[in-house]
Amino acid sequence: MVNQIGINPSSQRTSQGKLMKGCRGWIMEKSYGGKIMAEKLITYFSASGVTEKKAKELAAITGAEILQIEPEQPYTSADLNWRDKKSRSSREMQDDSSRPAIKNRNVDLSGYSSVYIGFPIWWGIAPKVINTFIDENDLKGKDIVIFATSGGSGISHAVNSLKATYPELRIVRSKLLSGRITEDI
């Protein structure tokens, strides 16, 4: 039997909390105000599969649950052509108010104390689909860990942009993921 967050009820108690066998490995749960919360959820958006691969590697290392952030209308290769100023991604990234529709609206995040948000860096910042995810989901009180992939940009500008747009988010760590992942961020 698996409960609503994908955790098998067989578990062990430790001094840090409750160690439970999840669908991707062992997950540490902690009690906050009497409520048991799975420690980590990894969410990610990936247009080409690179960020998805890193998210899955990170989930395997951390034992976290994983959730893909999916746009309602998938991106085509023409949509992703950054050299075409009229491509969908170019238009979205030039419009600060752009919020592409996503399939994962109002996700129940109440069972998680930490939410990782991963994405490819576009134009030096997070794709606008990440803004949609943040806008449409309750991240209040969560430790937010940002991770990104990039062909050449660093992560600091993307993180600073998210902090400026969402000052209420508690972004505790960030990392640009390249190469093999061997430990938690």
C-alpha positions as CSV (number, residue, x, y, z in Angstrom):
1,M,0.0,0.0,0.0
2,V,1.3,3.5,-0.9
3,N,-0.1,6.7,0.5
4,Q,-0.9,9.9,-1.5
5,I,2.8,11.0,-1.8
6,G,4.0,7.7,-3.1
7,I,5.5,6.4,0.2
8,N,5.3,2.8,1.3
9,P,4.1,2.7,4.9
10,S,6.9,0.4,6.0
11,S,9.3,2.6,7.9
12,Q,11.9,3.0,10.6
13,R,12.3,5.7,13.3
14,T,15.7,7.6,13.6
15,S,16.8,10.5,15.8
16,Q,16.2,12.9,12.9
17,G,12.8,11.7,12.0
18,K,11.1,8.7,10.3
19,L,13.0,6.9,7.5
20,M,10.5,5.6,5.0
21,K,10.9,3.5,1.8
22,G,9.6,5.6,-1.1
23,C,9.1,4.7,-4.7
24,R,12.6,5.9,-5.5
25,G,14.5,4.9,-2.3
26,W,14.6,5.8,1.3
27,I,13.1,9.2,2.3
28,M,13.5,11.0,5.6
29,E,10.3,12.4,7.0
30,K,10.2,15.0,9.8
31,S,7.4,16.2,12.0
32,Y,6.5,19.9,11.7
33,G,3.8,20.9,14.1
34,G,2.6,17.3,14.5
35,K,2.4,16.8,10.7
36,I,4.7,14.3,9.0
37,M,6.3,15.8,5.9
38,A,8.5,14.0,3.3
39,E,11.7,16.0,3.3
40,K,12.2,16.6,-0.4
41,L,10.4,17.0,-3.7
42,I,12.3,17.6,-6.9
43,T,10.4,19.5,-9.6
44,Y,11.8,20.3,-12.9
45,F,11.1,21.6,-16.4
46,S,13.1,20.2,-19.3
47,A,12.8,21.2,-22.9
48,S,15.4,18.9,-24.4
49,G,15.9,16.2,-21.8
50,V,19.2,17.6,-20.3
51,T,17.5,19.0,-17.1
52,E,15.3,15.9,-16.8
53,K,18.4,13.7,-16.7
54,K,20.0,15.8,-14.0
55,A,16.7,15.9,-12.0
56,K,16.5,12.1,-12.1
57,E,20.2,11.8,-11.0
58,L,19.6,14.1,-8.2
59,A,16.4,12.2,-7.1
60,A,18.4,9.0,-7.1
61,I,21.1,10.5,-4.9
62,T,18.7,12.2,-2.5
63,G,15.9,9.7,-2.4
64,A,13.4,12.5,-3.1
65,E,10.2,12.2,-5.0
66,I,10.2,13.8,-8.4
67,L,7.6,15.9,-10.5
68,Q,8.0,17.1,-14.0
69,I,6.7,20.6,-14.7
70,E,4.9,20.2,-18.0
71,P,3.7,23.0,-20.2
72,E,0.1,22.4,-21.5
73,Q,1.5,23.0,-25.0
74,P,4.8,21.1,-25.4
75,Y,7.6,23.0,-27.0
76,T,8.6,22.1,-30.5
77,S,12.1,22.6,-31.9
78,A,10.8,25.6,-33.8
79,D,9.4,27.0,-30.4
80,L,12.9,26.6,-28.9
81,N,14.8,28.4,-31.7
82,W,16.4,31.2,-29.8
83,R,17.8,32.7,-33.0
84,D,14.3,33.4,-34.2
85,K,13.0,36.5,-32.4
86,K,9.4,35.3,-33.3
87,S,9.8,31.8,-31.8
88,R,7.6,31.0,-28.9
89,S,10.5,30.9,-26.4
90,S,11.9,34.2,-27.6
91,R,8.5,35.9,-27.3
92,E,7.9,34.4,-23.8
93,M,11.3,35.4,-22.5
94,Q,10.9,39.0,-23.8
95,D,7.6,39.4,-22.0
96,D,8.0,39.7,-18.2
97,S,4.3,39.0,-17.7
98,S,4.4,35.8,-19.8
99,R,3.1,32.8,-17.8
100,P,2.7,29.8,-20.2
101,A,0.0,27.4,-19.0
102,I,1.2,24.2,-17.3
103,K,-0.4,20.9,-16.5
104,N,0.8,20.8,-12.9
105,R,-1.4,23.5,-11.3
106,N,-2.2,23.6,-7.6
107,V,0.0,20.6,-6.8
108,D,-0.4,19.5,-3.1
109,L,3.0,20.4,-1.7
110,S,2.0,20.2,1.9
111,G,3.8,16.9,2.4
112,Y,7.3,18.4,1.6
113,S,9.6,20.7,3.6
114,S,12.0,21.2,0.7
115,V,11.1,21.8,-2.9
116,Y,13.9,21.7,-5.5
117,I,13.1,23.6,-8.7
118,G,15.2,22.8,-11.8
119,F,15.3,24.3,-15.2
120,P,17.5,25.0,-18.3
121,I,18.7,28.6,-18.2
122,W,17.1,30.6,-21.0
123,W,18.4,34.1,-21.8
124,G,20.3,34.0,-18.5
125,I,17.1,33.3,-16.3
126,A,14.5,30.7,-15.6
127,P,12.1,29.9,-18.4
128,K,8.7,31.6,-17.9
129,V,7.1,28.2,-17.3
130,I,9.0,28.2,-13.9
131,N,7.2,31.5,-13.0
132,T,3.9,29.8,-13.8
133,F,4.7,26.9,-11.5
134,I,5.7,29.2,-8.7
135,D,2.7,31.4,-9.2
136,E,0.2,28.5,-9.2
137,N,1.6,26.5,-6.3
138,D,1.9,27.2,-2.6
139,L,5.6,27.3,-1.7
140,K,5.1,29.3,1.6
141,G,7.3,27.9,4.3
142,K,9.3,25.6,2.1
143,D,13.0,25.6,1.7
144,I,13.6,26.2,-2.0
145,V,16.6,24.7,-3.7
146,I,17.3,25.9,-7.3
147,F,19.2,23.9,-9.8
148,A,19.8,24.5,-13.4
149,T,21.5,23.3,-16.6
150,S,23.1,25.6,-19.1
151,G,25.2,25.6,-22.2
152,G,27.2,28.6,-21.1
153,S,25.4,30.8,-18.6
154,G,26.0,30.8,-14.8
155,I,23.2,30.4,-12.3
156,S,23.6,33.5,-10.2
157,H,21.6,35.9,-12.5
158,A,18.8,33.3,-12.7
159,V,18.6,32.9,-8.9
160,N,18.8,36.7,-8.3
161,S,16.0,37.2,-10.9
162,L,13.8,34.7,-9.0
163,K,14.6,36.3,-5.7
164,A,13.6,39.7,-7.0
165,T,10.4,38.4,-8.5
166,Y,9.5,36.3,-5.5
167,P,11.0,37.9,-2.4
168,E,8.8,35.7,-0.2
169,L,10.5,32.5,-1.4
170,R,13.0,31.0,1.0
171,I,15.7,30.1,-1.5
172,V,18.3,28.3,0.6
173,R,20.7,26.9,-2.0
174,S,21.4,26.9,-5.7
175,K,23.7,25.1,-8.1
176,L,24.4,24.8,-11.8
177,L,24.5,21.1,-12.6
178,S,27.0,19.9,-15.1
179,G,28.9,16.6,-15.1
180,R,28.0,13.7,-12.9
181,I,26.0,14.3,-9.7
182,T,27.5,12.5,-6.7
183,E,25.8,14.3,-3.8
184,D,22.9,16.5,-2.8
185,I,23.1,20.2,-3.7
